[in-house]
Amino acid sequence: MKKIEIIWREILTETIERRILKFQQQELAKKFDLSTSTIHHALTKPRAVGAVAVHGRGFEVTDMEKLLMLWATERSVQKDVIYRISVDLPVLEIEGLLPGSVIPTAYTAYRFRYHDRPADYDIVYCYSDKPEDVARRFDSDSRGQPNLIILSPDRHLREYTPCPPLPQLFVDLWNLPQWYARDYQQAILAKIHASFGG
């Protein structure tokens, strides 16, 4: 994931999950060990589309959903894929065999977080920096389509465990090709809108 996306995730997580709208560029730079010029660069596109308003060294989120959609279109989940395996097991069994070190995302993370499924799914996505350890838990079925996809985590993702924050779940789902991803996207958007009272 790009550095600017790490900043967008933090801004959106604070905005959506903690209702914080105002930020200081210096504080974000310090928290993520980035230069202030990187923070400034991360704000360029959101500022251009009216998602944030910059005031001196601080800024405010003015259109959370616009920033969320900007990140969704910039994100490339496929670039983070480091391992694909076909497992001849139902998804719930695959999820049950995942080591505790992985960070689930997409459909699995939604189910873990909300104990609900807007639609049935047949593929598991997770983040792990040790994909071989995850794959060793399963017998590979070379005849089937990959149904366990392992993504490379960025170095800050563990700060949000056990699952990625709500904005990243939305953005990851936005980037998936399965038809039922849309049902999950809409469910997350409904939860976001409900938390903002409309």
N, C-alpha and C positions, 0 to 999 in steps of 0.2 A: 504494500500500500504506500502511496506517495506521502511525503511529509505534510503536504497541504491537507490531505485527507485525514491525517491524524488530528490536525487542528480542527477541521470541520466536525469530526466525530466528537471531540471534546466540547465544542461550542454547542452542538445540537443535543448532546447528552445533558449538559447543564441546563439548557433551555427547556427541553422536553420533560426530563425526569426530575429536575430540581427547580424549575421555573425561574432560573437566573438568566437575565437578558443582557446584563452589562458586564464587560470584560476589560482587562488591561492587557495590552500587548506584551509588556515586559513580564507579567506574571505567567502568561502562557509560554513565553520563550524560556523562562527559568524552569517551569514544570517539566517541559519536554526536552530540555537541553538543546534548544534550537536558537538560532540567531533571530534578532528582532526583524531583520530583513526577510527571513523566511515567513515570519508571522505576517508581515506587511504583504508579502507575495500571496499568502493564503487568503488574504482579504480582498485581493484585487477583483476577482470575478464576482464574489458575493456583493461587493460594493457596486460594481458596474450594473448588476441586475436589480439592485435595491433590496437585497436580502439583509444587508447590514449598513449601518451609518457610522462612519468613523469620526471621532471627535478628539483631536490631539493624539494622545497616546492610548486612548481608550476607544471602544466601539460598542455599539448596541445592536442586538438582533432586532430587525424591524419586520422581517417576513420569514418566519421559521420554515414554513412549508416550501418556500422558494429555495431556501438554502438546502433543504432536504432533497428536493428534486435535482438541484444542481449537482450535489454529491452523487446521487443515484446515476446520473448520466455520465459523470466522470469516472466512476468506479469500474474496474474490470476484475471481476471475481476470477475469470478464467486465467488471468496472469498469475494468480496466487495458487493455482492448482499444482500440487507437487506429487500427488499419488492418486491413482484410480484403481479400484479393485471391484470385481464382480463377486458377490457373496450370495450363495444359495440359501438365504435365510430371510424371514420376514423382517421388516425394518425395526419393529419393536425388539426383536432378538438382537439385531445388529447393535442397536442403541444400548441394550443391556450389557453387551460384551465390550463396549468401548472403555478404555482405561480412564481412570479418574483425572489423568493429566490433560486430556483433550478438552477443547472448548467447542461445544456444539454450536452450530449456527443454522440459519434457515428454518426448515420445518421442525427439526428435532428441537432446536432452541425454543421455538414458539411453544411446542408441546410441553417442554420442561418448565417453561416460565408460566404458562397459563393453564396447564392441565386440560388442554382443549386442542381440537384439530378442525380448522375451518373446512378442510378437505382431506381425503385420504392421500397419502404420498408413498412413493416406493423407492426413495433415494435418501441417503443420509449424507449431510455435509458437516465437516468439523475441521477445526484448526488444530494443528499439532506440529511441533518442531522436531518430533521423532516419528515420522510416518512409518518407518519400518517396524517400530515397536507396536504400532496400531495394527498394521497389516499382518503381523505374526499371529495375532489372535484369531485369524480367520483362514478358512480353506478357500483358496481362490477357485472360481468357476470360470474357466477360460471361454466357455461357450456363451456366457451371458453378457448383457450390457453392464458396465460399471454402475454399481449402486451404493458404493461407499467412496466418497470424494474427500480427500484430505487437502486442506489449504494451509499455506504457510502463514503463521501469525506474525504481525508486526511486534516490535519489542515492547509496546505499551498495552497490548490487548489484555494481558493478564490482570491489569489494574481494574478491569471491568467484570471479572469472573463472578459467578460460574458461567454466565452466558454473555455474549456481546450485548451492549446496551441497545435499547429499542431502535434508535436511528440506524445503527449498523445492521440490525436484523432486517429492517425495511430495505436498506440499500443493497444488502446481499441478495435478498429475495428478488428485488427489481432486476438483478443481473442474471437470474436463472431462467433457463429455457422451458421448464416444465409448465404446462398449461395451468396447473393448480397453484402456481406461485402467485398468480393474481389474487386468488382468494385470501391468501395470507397477507399480501400487501394491503388489501382493502381492510382486513381485520385490524392490522396495525395502525393504519391511518385513522380508523374509527376510534381506536383507543387514544391516539394522540389528540384528536379533536375533542373527545370527551374530557380529557384532562385539562383542556383549555376552555372548557365550558361551551363548546359549540361546534 
